[in-house]
């Protein structure tokens, strides 16, 4: 009873102090430290020896209590006082000066509290976002700050708030130069401290002015985040990268343009990419390059003991480079168009053309060439964004969609890389073929147009003058298509011509004489030379099974390419005569394009090349055969169409090779025994190949025969599966 009476008396005699009174009291005591002490003495003692942190914490407690009591759309007196009396302005100046030493993180924490805990919309107030801009400037200028974690927390909190209030983005990403605001902060004084001499705070602000006057940025959020990308603290660096992705995706075109033109974003990102690329050691084990497939957010796992990739010299440099490339690619994939296009273009011009291309051109030793090609191959494997893939395509293959002319080089670098397929070093040849194999593994419409489709689009390989004779020998479907050729008045409608072959109904891929087409491949090798008959296992069923998976995947990858469904001649004006067709001009010999010409040249040279090279060439041709483009399908897979005289096709090349092989096998003794043993050896079985005393030439001929036999079955399987896919 006495305790309750005592408490009632205390309450009556000492009523609770209003929060606003207490708040002003705490702020006045905070400022008194600077009014009563000279600037030199501010630096002589750490913040822990003062009561400044205590006063700040008390102010925070009062704000928290007030938040619990006020409604969502109303503002309490403490918050009003903080905004109207430039409290944040003065605090941001003190954070810049970090006076006394150690005060900055406590001030930053107060700003974080305002961004994360305050329910009211306060960001648009000038006395709120000006001080925050000043903190962003501080984060943009100071390197390796001891308060990196707090600064990063402030930036991420601010970005989270801006995502919820997108209209506030322009407050931190507009044309104004931020330096003009820092000089005004010390001239503003609060009403609560009007009787105090705050000239000492102004002196502190002016001492920091020189650095801020030299700083210019039209997007403070981007500038601040760029400063943390190479932080020694891995977690800070990752957080900065993640937040930069968010900022670059915020829907504001003007801010995106300011990020590109008004910050150092492009030079910073691309410059680091160049430095990391050039840091990769030259004595790197080539086989380990393709083992590194890294995601930027999980790159640290590659350095862990449990990593699936073992340690090797150069691993750290490879992981650093490819993880940064993956980050740039992710940024391009998710950013607004202005940022994505600018960064992708900058990577091509400053990195691919000036650095990587120079490595290609300067490399003389096979090891240097192989390493450069391998690194470029892995670059493509890490590129997922359409923007960067397009720039990579322009760099490596050019952007010319017109048919190539034989002997005319339209893109010197594309020509240079293709010439590596004829290099004296087998390692260089294999690595270059592997580059194209990886590119074709993930079909890209611009790349395919540049490599193969541009020279097939006019259908110059097709001999229209023999069409009447070929109609009865090919199929009724081709007869119908021949009748609907341009100029007849019965052409296919544009809609049906552009229908996706993946949707079915392509007569080019599904002619009624499909059995004849498949048998032309399946029985290409004469009975007396077939090695599979000796082994009693043709393996054709397995090829069909593999083709079903591969063709379905390829068709899916090509969805949206807007390819025609039928192989037809291009539309032309009615005023043009039929004699204007390519096959009507003998001087205009069909040219398959440099890429296909290179593969065909290598296929013709099958009996002179190593087994591994031949496998790579046939693998590339098989990948091209899987593509659902009607002209490419017709040219590569249909040996029954009428061909312009002198035109090379896959079928005619293989027939020519088999003729050479048949002639050469006439002089080989124990041919069937040797073919049987060589087949078992090539397929991985144990065999006594050495005991047969095969000559080098015999080995080349028999290996070539087996490769052609297996390749013809693979092509037959692809043709069959595409037929069913297109029905």
Secondary structure by P-SEA (a helix, b strand, c coil): caaaaaaaaaaaacccccaaaaaaaaaaaaaaaaaaccccccccccccccaaaaaaaaaaaaaaaaaaccccccccaaaaaaaaaaaaaaaaaaaaacccccaaaaaaaaaaaaacccccccccccccaaaaaaaaaaaaccccccaaaaaaaaaaaaaaaaaacccccccccccccaaaaaaacccccccccccccaaaaaaaaaaaaaaaaacccccaaaaaaaaacccccaaaaaaaaaaaaaaaacccaaaaaaaacccaaaaaaaaaaaaaaaaccccccccccccccccccccccccccccccccccaaaaaaaaaaaaaaaaaaaacccaaaaaaaaaaaaaccccccaaaaaaacccaaaaaaaaaaaaaaaaacccaaaaaaaaaaacccccccccccccccaaaaaaaaccccccaaaaaaaaaaaaaaaccccaaaaaacccccccccccccccccccccccccaaaaaaaaaccccccccccccccccccccccccccccaaaaaaaaaaacccccccccccccccaaaaaaaaaaaaaaaaaaaacccccccccccccccccccccccccccccccccccaaaaaaaaaaaacccccaaaaaaaaaaaaaaaacccaaaaaaccccccccccccccaaaaaaaaaaaaaaaaccccaaaaaaaaaaaaaaccccccccccccaaaaaaaaaaaaaaaaaaaaaaaaaaaaaaac
